[in-house]
């Protein structure tokens, strides 16, 4: 999976998994040792409106991580757990820069 492909890809830097779930589910979770992890409270239910929208967990988790972790990185790459890396990701090839996020095509 992603963690193995990261370890053999030649990608410099670190990887952090964002795990968003309720406290009850966190106690039952058995995969804590799979990757360095930043734990995020479940955001499936909007705190102000009460709307139930589980898809908000990913962007909310990224925002939580940016606001609560000590991040010392020139670039941040956001991947999904079901992805694999075939080689290093080189953001400068796509002209990524501070304040200029980029996306890349799948090949």
C-alpha atoms as one frame of an Amber mdcrd trajectory, in Angstrom:
protein
   0.000   0.000   0.000   0.898   3.633   0.366   3.310   3.227   3.284   5.347
   0.507   1.556   5.455   2.389  -1.746   6.563   5.545   0.108   9.418   3.637
   1.747  10.763   2.360  -1.607   9.930   5.403  -3.786  12.986   7.491  -2.994
  10.708  10.283  -1.798  12.576  12.627   0.557  10.881  13.830   3.715   8.337
  12.306   6.026   4.825  10.980   5.778   2.011  11.652   8.252  -1.339   9.906
   8.244  -4.372  11.965   9.268  -6.858   9.834  11.215 -10.256  11.349  11.901
 -12.696   9.451  14.096 -14.704   9.643  17.292 -13.076   8.955  20.666 -15.088
   5.727  20.920 -13.832   4.478  17.539 -10.283   5.568  18.328 -10.272   3.309
  21.412 -11.317   0.342  19.241  -8.925   1.082  16.373  -6.163  -1.510  15.943
  -3.937   0.187  13.335  -2.147   2.819  15.420   1.293   1.478  14.476   0.750
   1.548  10.687   2.207   5.034  10.196   3.114   8.231  12.028  -0.336   9.641
  12.729  -1.985  12.961  13.541  -5.292  12.245  15.282  -8.236  14.490  14.460
 -11.642  14.569  16.155 -14.443  13.358  13.899 -15.793  16.225  11.860 -18.538
  14.256  10.081 -21.115  16.467  11.749 -20.690  20.198  11.232 -20.112  21.823
  14.656 -22.297  24.854  13.916 -25.091  23.593  11.665 -25.273  19.975  12.820
 -25.332  18.848   9.180 -24.083  15.275   8.694 -21.473  15.213   5.906 -18.646
  12.652   6.391 -16.780  13.848   3.274 -15.839  17.031   5.158 -13.450  14.941
   7.300 -10.581  15.110   4.789 -10.362  18.893   4.294 -11.162  19.457   7.978
  -8.412  16.999   8.980  -5.877  18.785   6.776  -6.850  22.130   8.321  -6.636
  20.653  11.845  -3.168  19.248  11.099  -1.942  22.564   9.679  -3.231  24.418
  12.764  -2.115  21.942  15.447   1.112  20.291  14.263   4.628  21.645  14.088
   5.239  21.344  10.343   8.640  22.111   8.889   8.209  21.321   5.207   8.801
  23.246   2.027   6.063  21.289   0.239   3.063  19.275   1.420   1.651  16.540
  -0.788  -1.854  15.259  -0.037  -2.438  11.620  -0.968  -5.224   9.138  -0.328
  -4.545   5.924   1.592  -5.434   3.800  -1.447  -2.723   5.386  -3.617   0.762
   4.053  -4.279   3.918   5.951  -5.187   5.931   4.793  -8.194   8.704   7.322
  -7.619   9.461  10.575  -5.845   7.034  13.467  -6.193   8.845  16.595  -7.347
   6.596  19.647  -6.840   9.060  22.071  -8.452   8.572  20.310 -11.810   4.985
  21.572 -11.708   6.009  25.073 -10.563   4.600  24.622  -7.071   5.551  27.509
  -4.810   4.409  29.148  -1.597   0.896  30.409  -2.240   0.680  28.500  -5.541
  -0.784  25.027  -5.020  -0.803  22.627  -7.946  -2.424  19.383  -8.933  -0.931
  16.890 -11.329  -2.340  14.414 -13.818  -2.512  10.727 -13.025  -0.253   8.713
 -15.295
